[in-house]
Amino acid sequence: MSTRTVLRGGSVILPTGPVPADVAIEGGEVTQVGVVDALPGDVVIDASGRFVLPGLVDVHSHADGLLGDPDVARALLRQGVTTVIGGQDGVSYAPGDGAYASEYFAAINGPHRTYRGGGVAAYLADTDGTSPLNVGYLVPAGTVRFEVCGRDSAPAGVEDRQRMAALVAEGMDAGALGLSSGLDYVPGIFQDAAEIAALCAPVAQAGGVYVTHMRGGYESNTAAGISEVAEISRRAAEATGSPLKAHISHFHAEADIVLAQLDALEDAGVDATFDAYPYVRGCTLLGMPLLPPEVSMLPKDEAVAVIADPAGRAALREACTTRATQSASLGPDWPDMITLAHLAAPELAWAHGLTLRAAAERAGTSPIDFALDALVASGLECSAVMAVRHPRSSAELARIFAHPAHTGGSDGIFIGAHPHPRAAGTFARYLREYVRELGTWSWAEAVHHLSALPVRRFGLGRRGAVEVGAIADLIIVDPASVADTSTYEDPRTLAVGIDDVFVHGIRVLADGELTGALPGRGLRREPGA
């Protein structure tokens, strides 16, 4: 018989607010909530003055291949995250052998430690018992296209679409939560609405979710991206007779734009949710807003040769400058808005944390030439934190987070010497700023946005609540002290105020430190959840 654990003297969150209650855990489940009488052999943990909450779900994470890294696991658990959803932005390891994602997303996901092929089923199996956290997976549409069409930028033909749809269906059958697209990355930028809709057909039929990094850079271009989401949803529904659930990734734009476009989706009959993180700046590949897609789509060595070629540098310099200047997120001041997060070339380590302009000045060159030279020296493995043209206040972000369809997502990237602080701080920042300080959410609403709604939306089973029969993914939160400590200047410092975390009833974080237990699982979608 398994040992029972009792969380004594804390409070659970009801719609009306915190209510004092003990919580008993046994066999990986919550077995009692209320007054729990002690039994011989119980392991009792003092939760006095703290809240017992369901584990939080990061619906947009780039920790796909990193959950076995103790530093990554600790950073997530200290925020209260017990489940992440990977396979984001249309590029990840499965299907295929993982080589494309390991190369193209080297500065975002990094290479997977063990996965070398076998599809979604193998990816999820590889995660079972290898991490303190759970992971769910989205079939990445760009990787699917690469498996079928390679590096061809031409529209996919009917036969190729059928082959791609079959790969998606195979992934859904293996337990994937849905399909992701990254329509500003390659090869996603070459995938039109008709192609994505064809890939969404098996997703709609399985009750999964279409998750999209929309085309066009968001911000002032948001309406065009939303219109395409509506078109994809309509096409998929017409083809299958099943509605398609949609989800907008990292929805960054002014609050008036975000709220108006969510209304537009509702008016179009689209069942949509979204995630948005509590920071204004973003983070992505350095090459994404600069390099023409036809260069990014080349094999790494060929792309590096093109960028390094002196004969073509003038034309490339002009093309890249034009792309950055015309970007909806960046604009004419782009050299001051891009801060270098990760440059794989050791000789460029001095530039981490500097803007492109500052780094270029130190190197005695122009910002665009520094960027292109860094891409060459690093074999394209470069990322950057990106400011936006129109910074937004916490009050404006609060208007976005108050929308009932909002879910918590960090877009956390753990690769690099100077990453975005969102990887280490997002969920603690939600709780500090938008619950305790601004009161945007009650504690019950925080549970809705950060746990209960993501669990329902993505079919994660009996999670998202502290109730008898629920899977015991639980966190113990000090409501008075929970806070993020990571900043743009010091982005890796850990959150505080969440020191004890359970996954499947096993204590994985005790007094703020990893216990060494690895009960995390690859979560297979549970239909009807």
N, C-alpha and C positions, 0 to 999 in steps of 0.2 A: 504494500500500500504506500502511496506517495506521501511525502511529508506535507503538512498543511502550513501555509504561511498566512499570518494575520497582520494586516496593516492597521495598527491600533491608534485610535484617538484623532484621526483626521476628519476631513469633511469630503463628501461627494457633491457633485453639482447637479441640481435639479433645475427645471425651467424657472423656478421661483428664486433660485440662488443656492448658495452653499448650505448643506445640511450635515450636521455631525453624524458620522457613521464609521464603524469598523468595516473592513473588507477582508474576506477570507478567500484564499487562492489554493486550489488543489487540482492536480492533474491537468494543469495548463489552463484552467478555467476559473472564473469567479464563481464561488459556491455559496457565498452569503454576503449580504450587505445590510448593515444595521448594527445591532448589539451582538457581538460575537463572543460567546463564552469560551474561555481558554480550555484547551484539552492538553493532556500530557503529550509532549513531543512537538507541539506547535513551535514554529519559528516566528517570533513576534518582532515586528519592526515598528518603532515609535514614529507615528505620522502626526503628532500633536502640532497644531498650528499650521498644518499644511493641507493642501487639497490633493485628493486622489482622482486623477483624470485618466480618461482613455489615452493611449499612446497617440501621438500626433502623426499625421501623414503628410510627407513632402511630395506633392503631386507632380513636381517637376525637378528632377535631380539628375546630376551628371556623375553620380557615384556608382554607376552601373558596374564597373569593374574594380571598384576600390573599397568595397564594404569589408573586405578582409584586412584592410590596413587599420591598425589600432588607432592611429591619429584621426583618421576619417570617422571611424565608428565613435570615438570619444566625442568629437566635435558635434556629431549629430545627436547622440544620446544626451549630452549636456543641454541640448535645446528641447529635449522631450520627444524627439522624432524616433519612432520605432519602426516605421515603414517608409520606404522611398519608392517612387515610381520612375523607372529608367526607360531606356529606348527612346529618348526624346529627340525632337528636332529632326526626325527623319533619318538619323544616322546613329547606328549602334552595331553591336557585334553579330547578332543573329537576325535573319538567316545567313548562311555562308560560313566562312572560316574566321570571320572577325578581322581580316587583314585590312579591308577598306576603312572601317571605322578607326582601327588602330593607327592608320596612317593619316587620314584626313582630320580626324578628331583627336590627334595625339595631344594637343594642348587643351582639350576639353575633357575627354573621358580617359585618355591614356589607354595603353594596351591592357587587355584582360589577362589576369594571371594564369587562368587555367583553360578558358573556353577556346577551342580550336575548330569548332564545327559541331554540327548535329542539330542546328535550328533552335527554336524557342524551347522545346522540351529539354534539350541538353543544357541550354543556358540556365533555365530554372533549376534543373537537377544539380548543376554545379554550385548553386547558391545555398542549397539545403545543408544546414549544419556547418557552414563555413564562416558565419558572421554573427554578431550579436543582433543584427537588424534583419527585418524582412525586406524583400524587394519584389515589386510587381513590374511587369515588362510590357511595353508597347511595341508592336511590330513596326520597325522604322521604314517608311515608304521609300526613302532614298536608297537605303541598303537593298531593299527589294528590287528597285530598278537597276541598281548596279549589278546584282546577281543575274539579271535577265538581259539587260541592254549594255552592260559594261559602261564605257565612258562616252558612248554615243549621245550627242545632244539633240538628235532629231526626235520628233514625236514618236511615241511607241505605237506600233501597229496593233491590229486586233489580236493576232496570235500572241504577241509579247504581253499585251494587257491580260490575256487569259492566263498566261504563265505566271505573271506577277500576282494576279488575284488568287491563283492556286497556292502560292507561297504564303499569302496573307491568311487564307483559309486554314492552311496547315498550322500556322502560328496560333490562330484563334482556337483551333481544336486542342492545341497543347496547353492552353490556359492563358494566353496573352489577354491583356485588358482592353486592347483596341489597337488602333493604327496611329502613328505619329507622322507628321510631315514637317519639313523644314524648307520653306519655299523661297528663302533667301540664300540657302546653302546650295551646294551641288551634290548630287544631281537634281535636287528638288526644284531648283529654279527652272529646270527644263520640263517639269511635269505640269501639264495644264489641268484645268478643272475636270475635264472629261476623264483623263487618266486617273486622277486621284479618286474620282467618284467610282470608277470601276474597281479600284482597290478597296473602297469602302463598302462595297456590296456585301462581302462576307462578314464585315464588321457589323453592319446593320442587322444581318440575319442572325448573328450570334448575340445581339444585344450589347455589343461593345461600344466604345467611345472613339470618335475621331478627334484627335488632339493635334492642334496645328500651331506652328510658328508661321504666322501668316506672311504672305508676300508683300513686299513693299516697304519694310522698315517701320511699320506702325506709325505712331505720332500723327502727323498731318495726312498720311496716306492710309489711315485706318479704314476709312469707308470702303476703299477698293478691296482691301483684304477681307472685310466682313462680307461684302457682296459675293466674293468668291466662295466663302464658307457657305453662304446660303445656297449658291448654285450647286456646290458639291452635295450638300444635304438633300436638295431637291432631286438631283439626278440619281443619287443612291436610293432614295425612297421610291422613286418611280420605277427603278430597275428591279427592286426586290419586293415592294409592297410593305416594307418594314421601315419605320422611322429611324433616322440616324441621329444619335446623340452626339453633339459637338462640344468641344472644349477649346477655348482660346488660351494658348500658352503666354506666360509673362506679358499680360496685357498692359503695355506702357503707352500712355498718352494722357493728355489733359483730361481731368475728370469729366468735363462736359462732353468730350468726344467719346470716352469709354461708355458713359451711361446712355448717350444717344444711340450708339451703335449696338449696345445690348438690347435696347428697345427695338431697333431695326430688325435684329435677329428674331426677337419675339414676334414682331409683326409679320415676319416671313414664315412663321410657324416652326422655327428651329428651336429645339430643346437644347439650350446652351448653358454651360458653366464656364468659368475662367479662373485662372490664377494670376495673382499680381503680388510682387514682393514689396516690402516696406523700405525701399531705397529708390532713388531717382536714377542713379547711374546703372548702366548695364555692363555686361562682360561677354566677349565673344572672341573668335579668331581674329587676329590682326589682319589677316588677308581678306576676310569676308567683306568689309565695306570698301576695300581698296582694289583688289585684283579683279580684272574682268573674269566672268565665269568660265570662259573658254580656257583661261590659264589655270584657274583653280581645279578644273576637271582633269588636267593632265596628270599622269603619274608623277610622283614627287620629284624624281630626278629630272624629268623633262621640264616640269614647271620651274625648278630651280635654274636650269640652263637658260630658259627663256628670260627669267628675271635678271640673270647675271649677264646676259648678252649685251655688250656695250653698243652694238649696232642698233638694237631695238629699245635701248633704255629711254631715249627721248620720247618716243611714242608711248611707251608704257607709263612713263612718268606723267604724261599728259592725261592718259586714260584714267589712271588711278586718282589723280588730283580731281578730275571731273567727277568721278564716282563719289568721292568723299564730299566734295563741295555740294553736290546735288542730293546727298543723302537726307532723308526726312529727319533722321536723328541727329546728324552731325552738322553739316553746312560749312560755310566759309571758314569758321574758326576751328576746324577739325584738328589742326596740329596741337592746339591747347586742350582739346577735349578727350584725347586718347592718352591714357596712362598705361605704361608697359607693365603687364602682370607676369608674363612668362616668356622668356627668350631661351631656347634650349642651348644656344651657343655659350659655352662657359666664359668666353672672352667678353661677352656682353652683360655679364651678371651685374656690373656697375649701374646699368640702366634701369633695373627693376625699380618701379615706383616713381619714375620720372615721366613727364609728358613727352610726347614725340618731339615737340619743339625744344624742350630743355635738353633732351638726349642729343638731338641733332646739333644744338649749339655746342655742347661739350665735345662732340665728335668733329666739329668743324665742317658740317655738311648741311644739306636742306632736310626738312622733315620727311619729305617723300623719299629721298634717297636713303636716309637712315632706315626708314621702314623697309624699303626694298632690300637693302643690304642685310638687315637683320633677318629677313625671311630667307635669304640665300644662306647666310651663315648658320641658321637654325634648322635648315631643311624644312621650312614652312611651319615648324612647331613653335608658334608664337601666339600669345593671347594678350588682350588688352581690356582694361576697364574703360568704358565709354560714357562720357557725360552726354547730356541731351541739350538741345537748344533752349528749351523752356523748363527750367527747374521747377519742381512742384513742392509745396509745403506739406508738412505732416497733415494739416487740416484738409488739404486737397486729396491726398492719398486716402484719408479717412472716409471721404465720400465714396471712393471706389470700393474700399473694403466693407463698407456698410451694405453693399448690394448683397441680397441673399444668395446669389449664385456664385459668390466669390469663394475660392478655396485657397489654402495656403500652399505656396510653392516658392522655393528658394532660387531655382535655376543655379544651384550651387555648383561651382567648379573648384575642385581641390588641387588641381595641377598648378604649379608655379610658385615662385618665391614671394610674389606680392599679389595674391589673388583678391578678388572682390570680397569684402567682409560678409556678404550675404551667406556664404557657405557656412560660416561659423556662428552667425548671429540672427538669421531671419526669424526663427520661431520664438526665440526669447525676446526679440525686438517687438514682435506682434503683442506678446503678453505684457511687456513693460509699457510700451508707448500707447497701444490702442485699447488695452484693458485698464491697466492701473492709472495711467497718467491722463489720457484723453477721454476715456470712457466711451469710445466708439462702440465697443462690444461689452456686454456683460460677460461674466465667466461662462454662462450657458451659451451665449452666442459665440464665444471663442471656441468652445467644444464643437459647435455646429460647423464653423468655418474650417477648423483645423483638423477635425477628426471624423465626426459623424457624417457630414455631407460627402467628403472624399471616399469614405468607406462605402456608402450607398452608391455613389456615382460610378465607382470603378469595380464594384462587385468584390469587395475584399472580405466578405464573410462576416462572422459574428464579432466584429470589432466596433470601435467607435462609441462604446457605452460602458459604464460601470454598472453592470446588472448581472444577476444570476444567469449563468449559462454563456455569458460573453467570454470570448478568448481573452486571457489575462495579459494583454499588452497594456501595461499601466505605467503611469508616471506619478511621482509625488512632488508637488510643486509648492514652493514657498511663495505665496502671493505677494508678500511684502518685499521680497528681494530679487525675484526672477528678473533677469536683465541680460541683454547682450553687452559684450565688452569690446568686440571687434570693431575697428574703424578703418577708414580708407588708408590711414597712415600706419596702422598696426592691425592688419586684417585677420590674423590667425588666433587671437586670444579667445579663450573659451567662454561660453555663457555661464552664468551663475544662477543659483536658485532652484535647480533641478538636479538633485544628487542621487536619487534612487529611481531606477527604471527596471521594469520587468517586461520580458518578451516571452510569450507562451508560458507565463507563470514562473519563469526562471529569472533570477536577479542578475542583470547584465551590467548594471552600474550601481555601485555601493559607495556611499559617501563621496560621490563625484569621480570615482575611479572604476575602470573596467574590472570585472570579476574574472574574465577569461572564459566565461560561458559563451557558447556559440549556438543558441537555439533558433537563430533566424532561419527563415525559409523563403523559397521562391513561391510567392503567392499566385495560385492559379485562379483565374476568374471564376466566381461562383454565380452562375445564371440565376437571375431573380433576386439577387442580394440587394 
